[in-house]
Amino acid sequence: MSNDFKRIPYGISSFKQVREEGLYLVDKSMFFEQLELAGNFFYIVRPRRFGKSLFLNMLEAYYDINEKDNFDKLFAGLYVADHPTGNRNKYLVIHLDFSQIQGDVDLIAENLNIYLTNQCNLFALKYKQFYPAELTQLLQQATTGSSKLNLIGNLSRQLGIRLYLIVDEYDNFTNDVLNTKGQQAYHELTHGTGIYRELFKKFKPVFDRIIMLGVSPITLDDLTSGYNIALNITMDPRFNQMLGFSEDDVRQMIRYYKEVGAIKPEVTEDSIIADMKPWYDNYCFAKACFGKEPSMFNCDMVCYYLSNLVGLGQRPDEIIDPNTMTDYGKLKRLIEIDQLEGDRLNVIHDIAEHGFIYGQIVSHFPAERMMEFGNFVSLLYYYGMLTIGGVEGELLKLTIPNNNVRLQYYHYLLDEYQSISRVNTTELSLCFSRAALHGDWQPLISFICKAYHDTTAVRQLIEGERNLQGFMNAYLTLTNYYLVAPEMEFSHGYCDFFLLPNYAVYPMVRHSYILELKYLKADATDAEADRQWSEAQEQIKTYAADKKLQSMLHGTQLHPIVVQIKGYDVVRYKEIE
């Protein structure tokens, strides 16, 4: 195999680096014209790792007047090379990346000032040929980053110079403040004469065009309350596919690496898509696009997968990029800012157990109201924890997009359960191994049922079957031997759980399982228990015979198991012949 092919830009956000080093690029330049038509000042919210930074870098190179002579080189083969807009390379660009503001949150104001000061000084150096020589001296006399920005703006207007502001991660450090210091510290930063609010007030008068990207609308709502700085185009159908990869994008990428021999011939395009799709796909960001446009893949996840496949010759052992765990940790802290309890806890349980919730997307709301039901559900949508999965009249069916996100919900539940009664995960892993490799499933079911008893006996978290389903979801996903499919649809109904062998990673797994859970209230009679048990046996026999299920077993032996629980005590469990 030749090594003369385009590398995958996993973890790279520099557009110039991608082009100069000949890395693979999914073209998104066809959206530049649409952005110009949308207006001069706008912002868009997308989940983390959706290619926001690389896109903004590409946008900067396109509009930067200093890159005019490099246009043909940088954009050769891309859509805008043949369809340039009239604004191409017509602006002086200031690119602010607020993820660069790190350090102690108590020093945020100071660090923000230092960062802005440095960016203004670099701007003056980069574009010195467009300004009088005394600009550098005037900037030195300005005492703050904000005053330097004012100076650049005033001088630019006098000279007729057009300025473009790009802001990446506009809510990064404010979310950190909210996470670690709480509402009061956040409020001081974003309200009244807070330094961040005062900075944003200056943006619109200074710049001719502004684009801002982040992961939630909270910060901008607080910063712009009382005046309009930018239009929210997050749910604008014109930009549904602007960030992330469509399935066609992913297939083209796979075909390229197949053609250059970087992917083994026996690994087919369809098999790669089938492997990635349940974990990375199924995002829809605009109501008008549901069912009409392809769903979107998380592009960083795709690059992570393919970089393993191309570089190591095999798919990654961990289908979820470990780097995303940090992201979800941050999200978890944010949604628990005033402790996850009451209605919000019920929301998490409902979503985890049913896979969806009905609601509406709130376009903006302040931080102090983000835990209200509608705002909280919207926040989960903005973070990529929910996506548009259907339309029901005036309501949206907001669904868990994929297995990657589903696991995060189960981990939230697991943390909750573990805070009540700790579980020996080493022993649990041994139980999973015995079940997967040897068909010895009784220790696994016994272990989980005991954990359920110990947890529920301490505190009745949620009464009844709801709690049982969520608990089983959380614990069954603590293994990589299986892909757990809750509420799997078969021809005669829905099976509670299907433990599908993760054969791509663990081809040695020899046993698969379907579980039917039956819950009885604590005061149920023996006759009711017997009747329920008989019905469950017939149900699971039907599921076991289903052709769809049989086609998914990959040569493993199927074990149909019924588990019956009364209150928080297991009554019986048995494999049904």
C-alpha positions as CSV (number, residue, x, y, z in Angstrom):
1,M,0.0,0.0,0.0
2,S,1.3,3.4,-1.0
3,N,1.5,6.1,1.7
4,D,0.9,8.8,-0.8
5,F,-2.6,9.8,0.2
6,K,-4.4,12.5,2.1
7,R,-4.2,12.2,5.8
8,I,-7.3,12.5,8.0
9,P,-7.4,15.8,9.9
10,Y,-8.4,14.3,13.2
11,G,-8.0,17.0,15.9
12,I,-6.8,19.6,13.4
13,S,-8.7,22.9,13.3
14,S,-6.3,25.0,11.1
15,F,-7.7,25.3,7.5
16,K,-4.3,26.5,6.2
17,Q,-2.6,23.5,7.7
18,V,-5.2,21.1,6.2
19,R,-4.6,22.7,2.7
20,E,-0.9,23.2,2.8
21,E,-0.3,19.6,4.1
22,G,-2.8,18.1,1.6
23,L,-5.1,16.6,4.3
24,Y,-8.6,15.3,3.5
25,L,-11.2,18.1,3.6
26,V,-15.0,17.8,3.4
27,D,-16.0,20.9,1.5
28,K,-18.4,23.3,3.4
29,S,-17.6,26.4,1.4
30,M,-21.0,26.3,-0.4
31,F,-22.5,27.7,2.7
32,F,-20.5,31.0,2.5
33,E,-23.0,32.6,0.1
34,Q,-25.9,31.5,2.3
35,L,-24.3,33.1,5.3
36,E,-23.9,36.4,3.5
37,L,-27.5,36.3,2.6
38,A,-28.5,35.6,6.2
39,G,-27.3,38.9,7.4
40,N,-24.3,40.6,8.8
41,F,-24.5,39.6,12.5
42,F,-25.4,36.1,13.6
43,Y,-24.5,33.2,15.8
44,I,-25.0,29.5,15.6
45,V,-25.0,26.8,18.3
46,R,-23.8,23.3,17.7
47,P,-22.6,20.4,20.0
48,R,-18.9,20.0,20.7
49,R,-16.7,18.3,18.1
50,F,-18.9,19.2,15.1
51,G,-16.1,20.9,13.1
52,K,-16.9,24.5,14.3
53,S,-13.3,25.6,14.7
54,L,-12.1,24.3,11.3
55,F,-15.1,25.9,9.6
56,L,-14.3,29.3,11.1
57,N,-10.7,28.9,10.1
58,M,-11.8,28.3,6.5
59,L,-14.2,31.3,6.7
60,E,-11.3,33.5,8.0
61,A,-9.0,32.5,5.1
62,Y,-11.8,33.2,2.6
63,Y,-12.6,36.8,3.8
64,D,-9.1,37.8,4.9
65,I,-7.7,40.5,2.6
66,N,-4.2,39.3,3.4
67,E,-5.0,35.9,1.8
68,K,-6.1,37.3,-1.5
69,D,-3.0,36.1,-3.4
70,N,-3.3,32.7,-1.8
71,F,-7.0,32.2,-2.7
72,D,-6.4,29.9,-5.7
73,K,-4.0,27.7,-3.7
74,L,-6.1,27.5,-0.5
75,F,-9.5,26.9,-2.2
76,A,-8.6,24.9,-5.3
77,G,-11.1,22.2,-6.0
78,L,-13.6,23.6,-3.5
79,Y,-17.1,25.0,-4.3
80,V,-16.1,28.7,-3.8
81,A,-13.2,28.4,-6.2
82,D,-15.8,28.4,-9.0
83,H,-18.5,30.3,-7.1
84,P,-16.8,33.1,-5.2
85,T,-18.9,35.9,-3.6
86,G,-18.4,39.6,-4.0
87,N,-17.0,39.8,-0.5
88,R,-14.1,37.4,-1.0
89,N,-10.9,38.6,0.6
90,K,-12.4,42.1,1.3
91,Y,-12.1,42.2,5.1
92,L,-9.6,42.6,7.9
93,V,-10.4,39.8,10.3
94,I,-10.1,39.6,14.0
95,H,-10.5,35.9,15.1
96,L,-11.2,35.4,18.8
97,D,-11.1,32.0,20.4
98,F,-12.4,32.2,23.9
99,S,-11.3,28.6,24.7
100,Q,-7.8,30.1,24.9
101,I,-8.8,32.0,28.1
102,Q,-7.6,29.4,30.7
103,G,-6.5,29.5,34.3
104,D,-8.1,30.3,37.6
105,V,-11.7,31.5,37.1
106,D,-11.0,34.2,39.7
107,L,-8.6,35.7,37.2
108,I,-11.0,35.6,34.2
109,A,-11.4,39.3,33.9
110,E,-7.6,39.8,33.9
111,N,-7.0,36.9,31.5
112,L,-9.7,38.2,29.1
113,N,-8.1,41.6,29.1
114,I,-4.7,40.1,28.4
115,Y,-6.0,37.9,25.6
116,L,-7.9,40.8,23.9
117,T,-4.8,43.0,24.3
118,N,-2.6,40.5,22.6
119,Q,-5.1,39.9,19.8
120,C,-5.4,43.6,19.1
121,N,-1.6,44.0,19.0
122,L,-1.3,41.0,16.6
123,F,-4.1,42.5,14.4
124,A,-2.2,45.8,14.1
125,L,1.0,43.9,13.2
126,K,-0.8,41.7,10.7
127,Y,-2.5,44.6,8.9
128,K,0.0,47.4,9.5
129,Q,0.1,48.3,5.7
130,F,-3.6,49.5,5.9
131,Y,-3.1,51.9,8.8
132,P,-1.0,55.0,9.7
133,A,2.3,54.2,11.3
134,E,1.2,55.7,14.6
135,L,-1.4,53.0,15.2
136,T,1.2,50.9,17.1
137,Q,2.0,53.8,19.3
138,L,-1.7,54.6,19.9
139,L,-2.4,51.0,20.8
140,Q,0.5,51.1,23.3
141,Q,-1.1,54.1,25.0
142,A,-4.5,52.3,25.3
143,T,-4.6,50.6,28.7
144,T,-7.1,47.8,28.1
145,G,-8.0,45.3,25.5
146,S,-11.4,46.9,25.1
147,S,-10.0,50.4,24.6
148,K,-7.6,49.0,22.0
149,L,-10.5,47.4,20.2
150,N,-12.3,50.7,20.2
151,L,-9.3,52.4,18.8
152,I,-9.1,49.9,15.9
153,G,-12.8,50.4,15.2
154,N,-12.8,54.1,15.2
155,L,-9.7,54.3,13.0
156,S,-11.1,51.7,10.6
157,R,-14.3,53.7,10.1
158,Q,-12.4,56.8,9.4
159,L,-10.3,55.0,6.7
160,G,-13.3,53.1,5.3
161,I,-11.8,49.7,6.3
162,R,-14.2,46.8,6.6
163,L,-13.8,44.6,9.7
164,Y,-15.0,41.0,10.2
165,L,-15.2,39.5,13.7
166,I,-15.1,35.7,14.2
167,V,-15.7,34.4,17.7
168,D,-15.2,30.7,18.4
169,E,-16.3,29.2,21.7
170,Y,-18.0,32.4,22.8
171,D,-19.4,30.6,25.9
172,N,-16.4,28.6,26.9
173,F,-15.0,30.4,29.9
174,T,-18.4,31.7,31.0
175,N,-19.6,28.1,31.2
176,D,-16.5,27.3,33.3
177,V,-17.4,30.2,35.7
178,L,-21.0,28.9,35.9
179,N,-19.7,25.4,36.6
180,T,-17.2,26.3,39.3
181,K,-18.3,29.5,40.8
182,G,-22.1,29.5,40.3
183,Q,-24.7,32.0,39.3
184,Q,-23.4,35.0,41.2
185,A,-19.9,35.0,39.7
186,Y,-21.4,34.3,36.3
187,H,-23.9,37.2,36.7
188,E,-21.1,39.6,37.6
189,L,-19.3,38.7,34.4
190,T,-22.2,38.9,32.0
191,H,-24.6,41.5,33.5
192,G,-24.6,45.3,34.3
193,T,-21.0,46.6,33.8
194,G,-19.5,43.1,33.7
195,I,-16.3,43.0,31.6
196,Y,-17.7,40.4,29.2
197,R,-21.0,42.2,28.7
198,E,-19.2,45.5,28.1
199,L,-17.0,43.9,25.5
200,F,-19.9,42.5,23.6
201,K,-21.5,45.9,23.5
202,K,-18.6,47.2,21.5
203,F,-18.7,44.5,18.9
204,K,-21.6,45.6,16.7
205,P,-20.5,49.3,16.3
206,V,-17.0,48.2,15.4
207,F,-17.5,45.4,13.0
208,D,-19.2,45.2,9.6
209,R,-19.8,41.4,9.9
210,I,-19.9,39.1,12.9
211,I,-20.2,35.3,13.2
212,M,-20.1,33.6,16.6
213,L,-20.2,29.9,17.4
214,G,-20.7,28.1,20.7
215,V,-22.4,25.2,22.4
216,S,-25.4,26.9,24.1
217,P,-27.4,30.1,23.8
218,I,-27.2,31.0,27.5
219,T,-24.3,33.3,27.5
220,L,-25.4,35.3,24.5
221,D,-28.9,35.7,25.9
222,D,-27.4,37.2,29.1
223,L,-24.9,39.3,27.2
224,T,-27.3,40.8,24.7
225,S,-30.4,41.2,26.9
226,G,-31.9,44.5,26.1
227,Y,-30.2,44.9,22.7
228,N,-29.7,42.8,19.7
229,I,-26.2,41.9,18.6
230,A,-26.8,39.0,16.4
231,L,-29.4,36.7,14.8
232,N,-29.7,33.2,16.0
233,I,-29.5,30.9,12.9
234,T,-29.1,27.6,14.9
235,M,-32.3,26.1,13.6
236,D,-32.3,27.8,10.2
237,P,-32.9,25.0,7.7
238,R,-30.3,26.6,5.3
239,F,-27.5,25.6,7.7
240,N,-28.7,22.2,8.9
241,Q,-25.8,20.5,7.1
242,M,-23.2,23.2,7.5
243,L,-21.5,21.5,10.4
244,G,-21.0,17.8,10.8
245,F,-20.9,15.2,8.0
246,S,-23.8,13.8,6.0
247,E,-23.8,10.1,5.1
248,D,-22.8,11.0,1.6
249,D,-19.8,13.0,3.0
250,V,-18.8,9.9,5.0
251,R,-19.2,7.5,2.1
252,Q,-17.1,9.7,-0.2
253,M,-14.4,9.8,2.4
254,I,-14.5,6.0,2.7
255,R,-14.4,5.5,-1.0
256,Y,-11.4,7.8,-1.3
257,Y,-9.4,5.7,1.2
258,K,-10.6,2.5,-0.4
259,E,-9.4,3.7,-3.8
260,V,-5.9,4.6,-2.6
261,G,-5.7,1.2,-0.8
262,A,-5.6,2.6,2.7
263,I,-8.5,0.4,3.8
264,K,-8.3,-3.4,3.4
265,P,-10.3,-4.7,0.4
266,E,-12.4,-7.1,2.6
267,V,-13.6,-4.1,4.7
268,T,-16.6,-2.8,2.7
269,E,-18.0,0.7,2.6
270,D,-21.4,-0.6,3.8
271,S,-19.9,-2.4,6.8
272,I,-18.0,0.7,7.9
273,I,-21.2,2.8,7.7
274,A,-23.2,0.1,9.5
275,D,-20.5,0.1,12.3
276,M,-20.4,3.9,12.7
277,K,-24.0,4.9,12.1
278,P,-25.6,3.7,15.4
279,W,-22.9,5.6,17.3
280,Y,-22.2,8.8,15.4
281,D,-25.2,9.6,13.2
282,N,-28.8,10.9,13.5
283,Y,-28.5,14.6,14.3
284,C,-31.0,17.0,12.9
285,F,-30.9,20.6,13.8
286,A,-33.8,22.2,12.0
287,K,-37.5,21.2,12.2
288,A,-38.1,21.9,8.5
289,C,-35.3,19.5,7.6
290,F,-36.6,16.4,9.5
291,G,-37.4,13.7,7.0
292,K,-36.3,15.8,4.1
293,E,-32.5,16.1,4.5
294,P,-30.0,13.5,5.6
295,S,-29.2,13.2,9.3
296,M,-25.7,14.4,10.3
297,F,-22.7,12.5,11.7
298,N,-20.5,13.9,14.4
299,C,-17.5,14.7,12.2
300,D,-14.8,14.4,14.9
301,M,-16.1,10.9,15.7
302,V,-15.9,9.9,12.0
303,C,-12.3,11.2,11.7
304,Y,-11.4,9.4,15.0
305,Y,-12.8,6.1,13.6
306,L,-11.3,6.4,10.1
307,S,-7.9,7.5,11.5
308,N,-7.7,4.2,13.3
309,L,-9.0,2.2,10.4
310,V,-6.5,3.8,8.0
311,G,-3.6,4.2,10.4
312,L,-3.8,0.9,12.3
313,G,-5.7,-1.3,9.8
314,Q,-8.6,-1.9,12.1
315,R,-11.6,0.0,13.6
316,P,-10.9,1.5,17.1
317,D,-11.3,-0.9,20.1
318,E,-13.2,1.9,21.8
319,I,-16.0,3.0,19.4
320,I,-16.4,6.2,21.4
321,D,-13.5,8.6,21.2
322,P,-12.1,8.8,24.8
323,N,-11.5,12.6,24.3
324,T,-15.3,13.1,24.3
325,M,-15.6,11.9,27.9
326,T,-14.2,15.3,29.0
327,D,-16.8,17.0,27.0
328,Y,-19.7,15.1,28.6
329,G,-18.2,15.6,32.0
330,K,-18.4,19.4,31.5
331,L,-22.0,19.1,30.3
332,K,-22.9,17.0,33.3
333,R,-21.5,19.6,35.7
334,L,-23.4,22.4,33.9
335,I,-26.8,20.7,33.9
336,E,-26.3,19.9,37.6
337,I,-25.4,23.4,38.5
338,D,-28.2,23.6,41.2
339,Q,-28.2,19.8,41.8
340,L,-30.1,17.5,39.5
341,E,-33.3,16.7,41.3
342,G,-37.1,16.9,41.1
343,D,-38.5,17.5,37.6
344,R,-35.0,17.7,36.0
345,L,-34.1,14.3,37.4
346,N,-37.4,12.9,36.0
347,V,-36.5,14.4,32.6
348,I,-33.2,12.5,32.6
349,H,-35.0,9.3,33.7
350,D,-37.7,9.7,31.0
351,I,-35.2,10.3,28.2
352,A,-32.9,7.4,29.3
353,E,-35.7,4.9,29.6
354,H,-37.9,5.9,26.6
355,G,-35.3,7.4,24.3
356,F,-37.3,10.5,23.7
357,I,-39.3,13.4,25.1
358,Y,-41.8,15.8,23.7
359,G,-41.2,19.5,23.9
360,Q,-40.3,22.7,22.0
361,I,-36.9,24.2,21.5
362,V,-36.5,27.5,23.3
363,S,-34.2,29.8,21.2
364,H,-32.8,31.8,24.2
365,F,-33.0,31.9,27.9
366,P,-30.9,33.3,30.8
367,A,-28.7,31.2,33.0
368,E,-30.9,31.6,36.0
369,R,-33.8,30.0,34.2
370,M,-31.9,27.2,32.5
371,M,-33.3,24.6,34.9
372,E,-36.9,25.3,34.0
373,F,-38.4,22.3,32.2
374,G,-38.6,23.7,28.7
375,N,-35.2,25.4,28.9
376,F,-33.6,22.3,30.4
377,V,-34.9,20.1,27.6
378,S,-33.7,22.8,25.1
379,L,-30.3,22.8,26.7
380,L,-30.0,19.1,26.2
381,Y,-30.8,19.6,22.5
382,Y,-28.1,22.3,22.1
383,Y,-25.5,20.1,23.8
384,G,-26.3,17.3,21.3
385,M,-27.9,15.1,24.1
386,L,-31.2,15.3,22.2
387,T,-32.0,15.8,18.5
388,I,-35.1,16.4,16.4
389,G,-36.5,13.0,15.8
390,G,-40.1,13.8,14.7
391,V,-42.8,16.4,14.6
392,E,-46.1,16.1,16.5
393,G,-48.2,19.1,15.7
394,E,-46.7,22.0,17.6
395,L,-44.4,19.7,19.5
396,L,-41.1,18.2,18.6
397,K,-40.2,14.6,19.3
398,L,-36.7,15.1,20.8
399,T,-34.8,11.8,20.7
400,I,-31.5,10.4,21.8
401,P,-29.4,10.7,18.6
402,N,-27.2,7.6,18.9
403,N,-25.6,5.0,21.2
404,N,-22.8,7.3,22.1
405,V,-25.2,9.8,23.7
406,R,-27.4,7.0,25.1
407,L,-24.5,5.7,27.1
408,Q,-24.0,9.2,28.7
409,Y,-27.6,9.1,30.0
410,Y,-27.0,5.6,31.4
411,H,-23.8,6.8,33.1
412,Y,-25.8,9.7,34.7
413,L,-28.2,7.2,36.1
414,L,-25.4,4.9,37.2
415,D,-23.7,7.7,39.1
416,E,-27.0,8.3,40.8
417,Y,-27.4,4.7,41.8
418,Q,-23.8,4.3,42.8
419,S,-24.1,7.3,45.1
420,I,-26.6,5.3,47.1
421,S,-25.0,1.8,47.0
422,R,-21.6,1.2,45.6
423,V,-21.1,-1.8,43.3
424,N,-18.0,-3.9,42.8
425,T,-17.4,-3.3,39.1
426,T,-14.6,-5.8,39.0
427,E,-16.9,-8.6,40.1
428,L,-19.5,-7.4,37.6
429,S,-17.0,-7.5,34.8
430,L,-16.2,-11.2,35.7
431,C,-20.0,-11.9,35.6
432,F,-20.2,-10.4,32.1
433,S,-17.3,-12.4,30.9
434,R,-18.8,-15.7,32.1
435,A,-22.1,-14.8,30.4
436,A,-20.5,-13.7,27.1
437,L,-17.9,-16.4,26.7
438,H,-19.4,-19.4,28.5
439,G,-23.2,-18.9,28.6
440,D,-23.1,-18.8,32.4
441,W,-25.6,-16.0,32.8
442,Q,-27.1,-16.7,36.3
443,P,-24.3,-14.9,38.2
444,L,-24.8,-11.8,36.1
445,I,-28.5,-11.6,36.6
446,S,-28.2,-12.4,40.3
447,F,-25.6,-9.6,40.7
448,I,-27.7,-6.9,39.0
449,C,-30.8,-7.9,40.8
450,K,-29.0,-7.7,44.2
451,A,-27.7,-4.3,43.2
452,Y,-31.2,-3.2,42.3
453,H,-32.5,-4.4,45.7
454,D,-29.7,-2.7,47.7
455,T,-30.2,0.6,45.9
456,T,-34.0,0.7,45.9
457,A,-34.3,-0.5,49.4
458,V,-32.3,2.5,50.6
459,R,-34.3,5.0,48.7
460,Q,-37.3,4.6,46.5
461,L,-36.0,6.7,43.6
462,I,-38.8,6.2,41.2
463,E,-41.6,3.8,42.0
464,G,-42.2,0.8,39.9
465,E,-41.2,-0.5,36.5
466,R,-39.7,2.8,35.4
467,N,-37.0,2.5,38.0
468,L,-36.3,-1.1,37.1
469,Q,-35.9,-0.3,33.4
470,G,-33.5,2.5,34.0
471,F,-31.5,0.5,36.5
472,M,-31.1,-2.4,34.1
473,N,-30.2,0.0,31.3
474,A,-27.4,1.5,33.3
475,Y,-25.9,-1.7,34.5
476,L,-26.2,-3.7,31.3
477,T,-24.2,-1.1,29.4
478,L,-21.2,-1.6,31.7
479,T,-19.6,-4.0,29.3
480,N,-18.1,-3.8,25.8
481,Y,-19.0,-7.4,25.0
482,Y,-22.5,-6.3,24.0
483,L,-24.4,-3.5,22.3
484,V,-27.4,-3.1,24.4
485,A,-30.7,-2.4,22.5
486,P,-33.5,-1.5,24.8
487,E,-37.1,-1.8,23.6
488,M,-36.0,-3.7,20.5
489,E,-38.9,-3.9,18.0
490,F,-39.7,-7.3,16.7
491,S,-42.7,-8.5,14.6
492,H,-44.9,-9.2,17.7
493,G,-43.9,-6.5,20.0
494,Y,-41.0,-4.9,21.9
495,C,-38.4,-6.9,23.8
496,D,-37.1,-5.1,26.9
497,F,-33.5,-5.8,26.2
498,F,-31.4,-7.4,23.4
499,L,-27.8,-8.0,24.3
500,L,-26.3,-7.9,20.7
501,P,-22.8,-9.4,20.5
502,N,-20.2,-6.7,19.7
503,Y,-18.6,-9.1,17.3
504,A,-16.5,-6.5,15.5
505,V,-14.5,-6.0,18.7
506,Y,-15.0,-9.3,20.5
507,P,-15.5,-12.1,17.9
508,M,-14.9,-14.6,20.7
509,V,-18.4,-13.9,22.2
510,R,-20.5,-17.1,21.9
511,H,-23.7,-16.2,23.7
512,S,-26.4,-13.5,23.2
513,Y,-29.4,-12.6,25.3
514,I,-32.9,-11.2,25.2
515,L,-34.4,-10.1,28.5
516,E,-38.0,-9.6,29.4
517,L,-38.5,-7.8,32.7
518,K,-41.7,-8.1,34.6
519,Y,-42.5,-5.8,37.6
520,L,-45.0,-6.4,40.3
521,K,-46.1,-4.0,43.0
522,A,-45.2,-5.1,46.5
523,D,-48.7,-6.0,47.4
524,A,-49.4,-8.2,44.3
525,T,-50.8,-11.7,44.9
526,D,-49.2,-15.0,44.0
527,A,-51.9,-15.5,41.4
528,E,-51.1,-12.2,39.7
529,A,-47.4,-13.2,39.7
530,D,-48.1,-16.6,38.1
531,R,-50.3,-15.1,35.4
532,Q,-47.7,-12.4,34.6
533,W,-45.0,-15.1,34.5
534,S,-47.0,-17.3,32.0
535,E,-47.6,-14.3,29.7
536,A,-43.9,-13.4,29.8
537,Q,-42.9,-16.9,28.8
538,E,-45.1,-16.7,25.7
539,Q,-43.9,-13.3,24.8
540,I,-40.2,-14.1,24.9
541,K,-40.7,-17.3,22.9
542,T,-42.2,-15.2,20.2
543,Y,-39.3,-12.7,20.3
544,A,-36.8,-15.6,20.2
545,A,-38.3,-17.0,17.0
546,D,-38.3,-13.6,15.2
547,K,-36.4,-13.7,11.9
548,K,-35.0,-10.2,12.4
549,L,-33.4,-11.2,15.8
550,Q,-32.1,-14.5,14.3
551,S,-30.3,-12.6,11.6
552,M,-28.4,-10.5,14.2
553,L,-27.0,-13.3,16.3
554,H,-23.8,-13.8,14.3
555,G,-23.6,-17.5,15.2
556,T,-24.0,-17.0,18.9
557,Q,-26.3,-19.1,21.1
558,L,-29.4,-17.2,22.1
559,H,-30.6,-17.3,25.7
560,P,-34.2,-16.0,26.3
561,I,-34.5,-14.9,29.9
562,V,-37.4,-13.7,32.0
563,V,-36.8,-11.8,35.2
564,Q,-39.7,-11.1,37.6
565,I,-39.3,-8.5,40.4
566,K,-41.8,-7.7,43.1
567,G,-41.2,-4.3,44.8
568,Y,-37.5,-4.4,45.0
569,D,-37.1,-8.1,45.5
570,V,-36.4,-10.6,42.7
571,V,-39.1,-13.3,42.6
572,R,-37.6,-15.5,39.9
573,Y,-35.6,-15.6,36.8
574,K,-35.3,-18.4,34.2
575,E,-34.1,-19.2,30.7
576,I,-37.2,-20.1,28.7
577,E,-36.7,-23.1,26.4
